[in-house]
Amino acid sequence: MADASPQEIDRSTLPFAAPCRELSGSAPLRWVRLGWQDFRRAQRQSLGYGVAIAALSWLVTGIGWKLGSYWAALILLSGFVFVAPLLALGLYSISRQLESGRPATFDRFLVELRGTFGTTMVFALALLVLFLVWARAGSMVHVFFPVQSGHDWTRLVSFFAIGSAVGSIFALLTFIFSAFSLPMICDRDADAVTAIVSSVNAVLRNKRAMAVWVACIVCLTAVGFATALLGLAVTIPVLGHATWHAYRETIDASAWPQHAHDRN
């Protein structure tokens, strides 16, 4: 579908969600490969972004230790899943600039961020609400399974099992809401609700591909954590770039107008 001119758009005629394409189970592997190619094409920008995220992760871990508990550090790092989509905004911009033939610059990202700031903040608020509900659910698990001195491994295993199950539910919801929504917000002048509904629709219609995509995200993130967070400097940028390619291959958002900064 050809891009429509902003003057020709009657927003009341736009669909509630952007249509999506059917994906093969191997599609996520292609996205990771394309993400790696973008990383290499804009290595300085991508690596700088990744180093900043790794440093932020170290800072969060340090705050947890400062609070006097490795449990606090673990909880703070677990919250990483809720902010990761927002942290990847710059990476979407880099891939978008490379795709359009522009040199990837931080200045261009700031221009794009200003143009989408309001919608992005609405999405951030939705993630914040989800994070706060998750934090409350996690505290309730802690109430029923208090961490005490000693080595009561039975209670410890139960705590981890139930806590992981609860956390997985909220992580899955975050993934469904944000799989394609933020790249769509960066790419098109669409509101947050439309972008989220489009993401949910695309995920539910491509369950097999999304299961592989989740596995790729978990594996690459695990590599980052297994290397004392240092690996995040590479794995997070690759995943961010791959997410952009996932959006471009899955969502047809051509009915929505371009942002003003793209028309200048």
Phi, psi and omega per residue, in radians:
M1 nan 2.326 -3.141
A2 -1.302 2.607 3.119
D3 -1.171 2.377 3.135
A4 -1.587 2.558 3.072
S5 -1.215 2.506 -3.132
P6 -0.997 -0.582 -3.117
Q7 -1.220 -0.417 -3.101
E8 -1.551 -0.108 -3.039
I9 -1.478 2.177 2.939
D10 -1.874 1.819 -3.000
R11 -1.073 -0.407 3.119
S12 -1.187 -0.321 -3.136
T13 -1.647 -0.119 -3.135
L14 -1.226 2.533 3.098
P15 -1.168 2.812 -3.130
F16 -1.202 -0.469 3.125
A17 -2.470 2.604 3.089
A18 -1.272 2.425 3.114
P19 -1.141 2.691 -3.138
C20 -2.186 2.759 3.109
R21 -1.680 2.713 3.055
E22 -1.412 2.360 -3.038
L23 -1.967 2.600 3.012
S24 -1.427 2.811 -3.138
G25 -1.135 -0.383 -3.115
S26 -1.564 -0.059 -3.092
A27 -0.966 -0.766 -3.121
P28 -1.041 -0.547 3.114
L29 -1.155 -0.618 3.080
R30 -1.177 -0.678 3.129
W31 -1.093 -0.725 3.130
V32 -1.117 -0.718 3.113
R33 -1.088 -0.757 3.100
L34 -1.161 -0.615 3.084
G35 -1.107 -0.698 3.106
W36 -1.150 -0.662 3.100
Q37 -1.112 -0.727 3.091
D38 -1.124 -0.680 3.100
F39 -1.015 -0.757 -3.116
R40 -1.269 -0.587 -3.139
R41 -1.241 -0.565 3.108
A42 -2.181 0.996 -2.988
Q43 -1.117 -0.738 -3.098
R44 -1.116 -0.813 -3.129
Q45 -1.180 -0.762 -3.092
S46 -1.176 -0.779 -3.129
L47 -1.172 -0.674 3.085
G48 -1.071 -0.727 3.095
Y49 -1.108 -0.760 -3.131
G50 -1.139 -0.692 3.108
V51 -1.089 -0.694 3.114
A52 -1.093 -0.716 3.124
I53 -1.181 -0.711 3.098
A54 -1.095 -0.729 3.111
A55 -1.112 -0.699 3.098
L56 -1.095 -0.678 3.111
S57 -1.129 -0.704 3.069
W58 -1.109 -0.685 3.128
L59 -1.099 -0.779 3.127
V60 -1.088 -0.734 3.104
T61 -1.082 -0.743 3.124
G62 -1.082 -0.682 3.100
I63 -1.100 -0.712 3.108
G64 -1.063 -0.779 3.108
W65 -1.139 -0.625 3.140
K66 -1.112 -0.560 3.092
L67 -1.254 -0.127 3.008
G68 1.629 0.296 -3.085
S69 -2.694 2.332 3.048
Y70 -1.238 -0.324 3.049
W71 -1.149 -0.705 3.119
A72 -1.120 -0.722 3.106
A73 -1.099 -0.710 -3.141
L74 -1.133 -0.732 3.140
I75 -1.142 -0.747 -3.140
L76 -1.126 -0.712 3.113
L77 -1.194 -0.571 3.109
S78 -1.115 -0.542 3.097
G79 -1.181 -0.139 3.125
F80 -0.993 -0.602 -3.092
V81 -1.091 -0.473 -3.097
F82 -1.443 -0.443 -3.109
V83 -1.783 -0.234 -3.095
A84 -0.971 -0.752 3.127
P85 -1.038 -0.657 3.126
L86 -1.266 -0.647 3.133
L87 -1.138 -0.407 -3.080
A88 -1.498 0.039 -3.105
L89 -0.959 -0.764 -3.140
G90 -1.127 -0.556 3.137
L91 -1.258 -0.660 3.037
Y92 -1.050 -0.717 -3.119
S93 -1.116 -0.719 3.128
I94 -1.062 -0.835 3.135
S95 -1.116 -0.664 3.134
R96 -1.127 -0.727 3.122
Q97 -1.151 -0.728 3.120
L98 -1.103 -0.699 -3.128
E99 -1.123 -0.629 -3.112
S100 -1.477 0.001 3.104
G101 1.519 0.102 3.109
R102 -1.525 2.670 2.961
P103 -1.214 2.411 -3.092
A104 -1.304 2.058 -3.133
T105 -2.304 2.627 3.102
F106 -1.232 -0.559 3.121
D107 -1.070 -0.728 3.125
R108 -1.115 -0.676 3.100
F109 -1.063 -0.723 3.130
L110 -1.120 -0.660 3.085
V111 -1.093 -0.791 3.139
E112 -1.140 -0.680 -3.130
L113 -1.134 -0.704 3.094
R114 -1.082 -0.661 -3.107
G115 -1.234 -0.416 -3.093
T116 -2.031 0.220 -2.980
F117 -1.027 -0.815 -3.086
G118 -1.064 -0.852 3.141
T119 -1.130 -0.694 3.129
T120 -1.096 -0.672 3.135
M121 -1.197 -0.585 3.045
V122 -1.090 -0.764 3.104
F123 -1.122 -0.729 3.123
A124 -1.064 -0.668 3.105
L125 -1.097 -0.714 3.103
A126 -1.083 -0.729 3.099
L127 -1.156 -0.644 3.126
L128 -1.097 -0.755 3.106
V129 -1.061 -0.770 3.126
L130 -1.104 -0.689 3.117
F131 -1.127 -0.737 -3.117
L132 -1.159 -0.659 3.084
V133 -1.151 -0.715 3.091
W134 -1.081 -0.758 3.137
A135 -1.073 -0.706 3.103
R136 -1.143 -0.737 3.110
A137 -1.097 -0.711 3.112
G138 -1.119 -0.672 3.124
S139 -1.174 -0.578 3.101
M140 -1.188 -0.656 3.060
V141 -1.094 -0.689 3.131
H142 -1.143 -0.573 3.113
V143 -1.116 -0.750 -3.110
F144 -1.367 -0.373 3.129
F145 -2.298 1.225 -3.114
P146 -1.116 2.442 3.100
V147 -1.450 2.034 -3.096
Q148 -2.047 2.918 3.084
S149 -1.205 2.755 -3.091
G150 1.795 -2.995 -3.059
H151 -2.292 1.166 3.059
D152 -1.517 1.468 -3.019
W153 -1.139 -0.507 3.129
T154 -1.099 -0.820 3.125
R155 -1.190 -0.612 -3.137
L156 -1.151 -0.759 3.115
V157 -1.126 -0.722 3.113
S158 -1.101 -0.710 3.121
F159 -1.059 -0.812 -3.133
F160 -1.146 -0.712 -3.097
A161 -1.122 -0.863 -3.111
I162 -1.226 -0.742 3.120
G163 -1.065 -0.715 3.130
S164 -1.172 -0.672 3.130
A165 -1.121 -0.784 3.127
V166 -1.120 -0.794 3.135
G167 -1.096 -0.622 -3.129
S168 -1.129 -0.632 3.121
I169 -1.080 -0.818 -3.122
F170 -1.237 -0.604 3.089
A171 -1.131 -0.685 3.120
L172 -1.141 -0.727 3.096
L173 -1.078 -0.741 3.114
T174 -1.066 -0.749 3.126
F175 -1.081 -0.803 -3.105
I176 -1.082 -0.735 -3.107
F177 -1.223 -0.599 -2.954
S178 -1.929 0.012 -3.064
A179 -0.955 -0.739 -3.095
F180 -2.247 -0.089 -2.983
S181 -1.238 -0.854 -3.105
L182 -1.143 -0.730 3.036
P183 -1.033 -0.622 3.105
M184 -1.164 -0.708 3.093
I185 -1.095 -0.682 3.113
C186 -1.186 -0.579 -3.011
D187 -1.531 -0.623 -3.000
R188 -2.322 2.752 3.121
D189 -1.432 1.261 -3.134
A190 -2.095 2.584 -3.141
D191 -1.363 2.886 -3.045
A192 -1.111 -0.676 -3.110
V193 -1.122 -0.792 3.117
T194 -1.056 -0.750 -3.132
A195 -1.129 -0.732 -3.133
I196 -1.173 -0.784 3.125
V197 -1.089 -0.688 3.094
S198 -1.079 -0.716 3.120
S199 -1.128 -0.814 3.137
V200 -1.047 -0.783 -3.132
N201 -1.065 -0.793 -3.107
A202 -1.150 -0.690 3.135
V203 -1.139 -0.813 -3.093
L204 -1.179 -0.466 -3.139
R205 -1.519 -0.142 -3.125
N206 -2.337 0.973 -3.023
K207 -1.083 -0.714 -3.103
R208 -1.132 -0.828 3.115
A209 -1.106 -0.663 -3.128
M210 -1.196 -0.567 3.081
A211 -1.125 -0.708 3.085
V212 -1.172 -0.682 3.135
W213 -1.115 -0.745 3.080
V214 -1.062 -0.738 3.128
A215 -1.079 -0.708 3.101
C216 -1.103 -0.763 -3.141
I217 -1.099 -0.788 -3.127
V218 -1.108 -0.779 -3.102
C219 -1.126 -0.805 -3.113
L220 -1.205 -0.644 3.078
T221 -1.169 -0.689 3.119
A222 -1.087 -0.661 3.076
V223 -1.058 -0.728 3.118
G224 -1.082 -0.765 -3.141
F225 -1.255 -0.597 -3.109
A226 -1.214 -0.310 3.124
T227 -1.770 0.577 3.135
A228 1.013 0.650 3.086
L229 1.316 -0.138 -3.113
L230 -1.171 -0.631 -3.123
G231 -1.146 -0.314 3.102
L232 -1.068 -0.432 3.140
A233 -1.091 -0.371 3.109
V234 -1.900 -0.803 -3.012
T235 -1.175 -0.658 3.140
I236 -1.166 -0.803 3.063
P237 -1.043 -0.717 3.124
V238 -1.076 -0.759 3.119
L239 -1.148 -0.679 3.118
G240 -1.095 -0.805 3.103
H241 -1.125 -0.707 3.137
A242 -1.099 -0.628 3.126
T243 -1.103 -0.663 3.088
W244 -1.073 -0.784 3.139
H245 -1.183 -0.568 3.061
A246 -1.074 -0.790 3.105
Y247 -1.071 -0.829 -3.071
R248 -1.115 -0.586 -3.129
E249 -1.426 -0.426 -2.986
T250 -1.742 -0.788 -2.988
I251 -1.751 2.310 3.014
D252 -1.783 1.637 -3.093
A253 -1.794 0.360 -3.044
S254 -1.170 -0.310 3.128
A255 -1.258 -0.373 -3.134
W256 -1.530 2.528 -3.082
P257 -1.251 2.777 3.038
Q258 -1.253 2.809 3.037
H259 -1.237 2.750 -3.128
A260 -1.045 -0.666 -3.104
H261 -1.196 -0.358 3.087
D262 -1.456 -0.333 -3.116
R263 -1.576 -0.168 -3.125
N264 -1.468 nan nan
